[in-house]
Amino acid sequence: MTDHNSGDFAAVAYREEDRWDVDPLPVALAGDLKGLLHALRQQPSISGAIGLVAVEDDFFILARVFGHSEVSVFLSDVTASVDWPVARQVLEYLDIPIPDEEDLDQVLPVGDLSIFADLGLDEMELGALAGDLDLYPDEVLASIAERLGFHQPFQYALDSMA
């Protein structure tokens, strides 16, 4: 896996014909939801462009864009919105109020849990992965990539960012 001190990363996964590719995105997009969605819209794909973002060792964001109008977003931990502007951007995008610190006593995912249901990763499995506090965000994203069929290209993209 990656060096856990390396910080943030962002990548885009997309499918051309029967093959998945994963490309690194500028690390600045790990902190800019609007920029991430713009980058995903630039990548045509038969399964939609998938954004995979890890922020430090704290949380991850998934985004999926079909064309220019259909967008799904998932945040692994609502408590991240207290400390991280990009997590607040996700909540604002989802039109979910930012919770008060005293209301945050457990890690809960928010957003579209069925973001990859059509690709074989159901809501229960994604929720379980997001809630596994023993895994770092890059490890969860690697598990998702494996489940969706693009683990090797994902690992190449991670290695190229190291």
C-alpha positions in Angstrom: 0.0 0.0 0.0 1.0 3.6 0.1 3.1 5.4 2.7 0.5 6.6 5.2 2.5 9.8 5.8 2.2 10.8 2.1 -1.1 12.6 2.6 -3.8 13.1 0.1 -4.4 11.6 -3.3 -7.0 11.7 -6.0 -7.5 9.4 -9.0 -10.0 8.8 -11.7 -11.1 5.3 -12.9 -12.9 4.9 -16.2 -13.7 2.0 -18.5 -13.0 1.9 -22.2 -14.6 -1.1 -23.9 -13.9 -4.0 -21.6 -10.8 -2.5 -19.8 -10.5 -0.3 -16.7 -7.9 2.4 -16.5 -7.0 4.6 -13.5 -5.1 7.8 -13.8 -3.8 10.0 -11.0 -5.4 13.5 -10.7 -3.7 16.6 -9.3 -3.5 16.3 -5.5 -5.2 19.7 -5.2 -8.4 18.0 -6.3 -8.4 16.0 -3.0 -9.4 19.2 -1.4 -11.8 20.6 -4.1 -15.0 18.8 -4.8 -16.1 21.2 -7.5 -12.7 20.7 -9.3 -12.9 17.0 -8.8 -16.4 16.8 -10.4 -15.2 19.0 -13.3 -12.2 16.7 -13.9 -14.5 13.6 -13.9 -16.8 15.2 -16.4 -13.8 15.5 -18.8 -13.3 11.8 -18.8 -15.8 9.9 -21.0 -16.5 6.3 -19.9 -19.2 3.7 -20.6 -19.6 3.1 -16.8 -19.2 6.8 -15.8 -16.0 8.3 -14.5 -15.2 7.4 -10.9 -13.3 9.7 -8.6 -11.4 8.1 -5.7 -10.0 10.5 -3.1 -8.2 9.8 0.2 -7.6 12.6 2.6 -4.7 11.9 5.0 -5.5 8.9 7.1 -8.9 10.2 8.0 -11.5 9.6 5.3 -12.3 9.1 1.7 -14.6 10.5 -1.0 -16.1 8.6 -3.9 -17.7 10.4 -6.8 -19.2 9.1 -10.0 -20.2 11.2 -13.0 -22.3 10.1 -16.0 -22.2 12.7 -18.7 -22.5 16.3 -17.4 -25.6 16.0 -15.3 -25.8 12.7 -13.4 -23.5 12.8 -10.3 -23.3 10.6 -7.2 -21.1 11.4 -4.2 -20.2 9.5 -1.1 -18.3 10.6 2.0 -16.9 7.8 4.3 -17.2 9.8 7.5 -19.5 12.7 8.4 -17.3 13.6 11.4 -14.6 14.7 8.9 -16.8 17.8 8.1 -15.7 19.3 11.5 -12.1 19.5 10.5 -11.9 19.3 6.7 -13.2 21.9 4.2 -13.6 19.3 1.4 -15.8 17.1 3.7 -17.9 20.2 4.3 -18.1 20.8 0.5 -19.5 17.2 0.1 -22.2 17.8 2.8 -23.1 21.1 1.1 -23.3 19.4 -2.3 -25.5 16.7 -0.8 -27.6 19.4 1.0 -26.9 17.8 4.4 -26.4 20.2 7.3 -23.0 20.2 8.9 -23.4 18.5 12.2 -22.4 20.1 15.5 -19.4 18.6 17.2 -21.4 17.3 20.1 -23.6 15.3 17.7 -20.7 13.4 16.3 -20.1 10.4 18.5 -19.6 7.8 15.7 -18.3 7.5 12.2 -21.1 7.4 9.7 -21.0 7.5 5.9 -23.2 10.0 4.0 -24.2 10.2 0.4 -25.0 7.6 -2.2 -24.4 4.2 -0.7 -25.6 2.6 -4.0 -23.0 4.5 -6.0 -21.5 1.2 -7.4 -24.5 -1.1 -7.0 -24.8 -1.6 -10.8 -21.1 -2.6 -10.8 -21.6 -5.3 -8.1 -20.7 -3.4 -4.9 -23.9 -3.1 -2.9 -24.9 -0.6 -0.2 -24.2 -3.0 2.7 -20.7 -3.8 1.5 -19.8 -0.2 0.9 -21.1 0.7 4.3 -19.1 -2.0 6.0 -15.9 -1.0 4.2 -16.5 2.7 5.2 -17.1 1.7 8.8 -14.0 -0.5 9.1 -11.8 1.7 11.4 -8.9 -0.8 11.1 -8.3 0.2 7.5 -6.7 3.4 6.1 -8.6 5.2 3.4 -6.2 4.0 0.7 -6.7 0.4 1.8 -10.5 0.8 1.6 -10.2 2.4 -1.8 -8.0 -0.5 -2.9 -10.6 -3.0 -1.7 -13.3 -1.1 -3.6 -11.1 -1.1 -6.7 -10.5 -4.8 -6.4 -14.3 -5.5 -6.0 -15.0 -3.3 -9.1 -12.3 -5.0 -11.2 -9.6 -2.3 -11.4 -7.3 -3.1 -8.6 -4.1 -3.5 -10.7 -4.6 -0.1 -12.6 -5.5 1.5 -9.2 -2.3 0.2 -7.6 -0.2 1.5 -10.6 -1.8 4.9 -10.2 -1.1 4.9 -6.5 2.5 3.9 -7.1 3.0 6.6 -9.6 1.9 9.2 -7.0 4.3 8.0 -4.3 
